[in-house]
């Protein structure tokens, strides 16, 4: 599992590497990508929409600091559905986790951020 | 006794006195030598008198005083009053304490096995032996023995002191169950392994994929939308092919629902008709036709279509002057008893109907407001083809009957109508208008003798109720009127009657020419009678009393001697004059609590339609006896009668 803070730096570095023309192109597309995209989710529909909304507000609020964003999401999730939630927010990370079934959410937001939320005690 | 009394000094001590008296007696008498001898050595008794003893006289001594001894304390107070807190008053207590202690003494003996001497937690057996041992040691010396025991014995006796009187029986003691350990473990919540990698290009790819998917679904929606517009319900109903299919399905459903009725319609024959030489027959009710839309309307006209054997039109309106409203024409088919094939609404109640005999799609209609309409059923429109209005000769009273006639010389269709305003009008259908001509005005009284002066114009016309045309002589027709007369008229003379019949006491509801024997007609009236006439004679040939107002009468299309009549009692009558000239061969209650208003024979099938004032039309199958066809000359019968 990657640490959310460090991956942010990585992503920032990679973005710098791209050419100026490519960056402007990227910006156009990223503007259009300004919506949450759920990659994988096995939660119940009701909970799913709620969690997506929660993640969107948290990440938008703390866009510069993924650590606080993840902390906020984790605390909200713990409050909403009981303890032992884990949250990863970052621009680049790899993971291999064991999670309790029907308690996993893997989504992208804003075209650059990946968010992984799962429960495992 | 006297002496004895004297000797007895103490009056209080009776017993003592007696004793002394016996002793003195013995000494005095000396009859027992032993006794005397025994007491001789005793010093003589000297009776001492206490000083200050009362000196009593003889009678006083004689007096007997009785004393009752009881346990009451004479010193106890009798009038103790105590405050009663409950009732908040002082109350005299009735129970006085009479207990008095005169002497009290506490003993110094104590029980041997008192707590101080009990041994200190020794086994039970030992204590018992010990206690027995102390017992044997000696009774009188017990207190000193226990007071000075040896030192070791004292040691034994110390410890928890036993209470002799505080113990529980073994039988009352319950077992304390032993404890045991038990444990269980739940299944952990199901878990799954999930792995992926997040980086910028994978995020970008995911979003692009999503965009493409969205574009695709948008395209699909655009393709779907226009087709959705086509799929509303109107499209189904307007599609002529589908409509046809739906009609077929509806008929199939009805055929399944009323399968037994359809079987009866086709095959049922009343077996009892064949038995013996029974002349009577019966009517079997088949389908019931009710127009759901107008249940409160009365059936005012029933007319079979002359070409389609299963189609008939029913007119709905009201005979009640105060309950008029819009009317309705429903065309039912026997193939679909649940819903009419055609349905037309009219502004006023329908009073009469007639199908054109040659053009079966043309339907003439007379309304309560006096107008006449012509519908063409082939046109898929809701309104009438022709309609008369106030300008072009509308009647001023209900049109009681309409009847198509042969096309005129210019091949224009024309029909007649009769109304209670006293006019019989002929209506000719031209290209786009309806032309009327008054055929006759029914004068109330030809001679006019009953009317005087100014009243004459008011009552100059008689209200026509019904008419019928001669089947072979075109210009001849008879008109029944409200006041009960029947007039034979001709289209060619519009001023006078050929003949007048004083037929009925009340209004004539129906007149019908016999379809086979041209000169004979029937009339039905509210005065409970049906009369048979020869139109050349002014007296009826036969009169039938049906015990109720006769709503309608109809000749059978298959026999010259069979006709049916319906009455307000709800009964249908079928007469066969060939079989019985006086009695109906069938009299049957068709409906209860409703008046039958109209009847009509199917021109091809042995089916009779009967309509009532509850808006129901019942189809009846005639049993074999009712549809006999005879080959005899019917003229003979009518001449006989």
Interface residues (C-beta under 8 A of the other chain):
Chain A: X11 X14 X15 X29 X32 X33 X37 X39 X40 X90 X91 X92 X93 X94 X95 X96 X97 X98 X99 X100 X101 X104 X106 X108 X111 X112 X113 X114 X116 X118 X120
Chain B: X189 X190 X191 X192 X193 X194 X195 X196 X197 X198 X199 X200 X203 X204 X206 X207 X210 X211
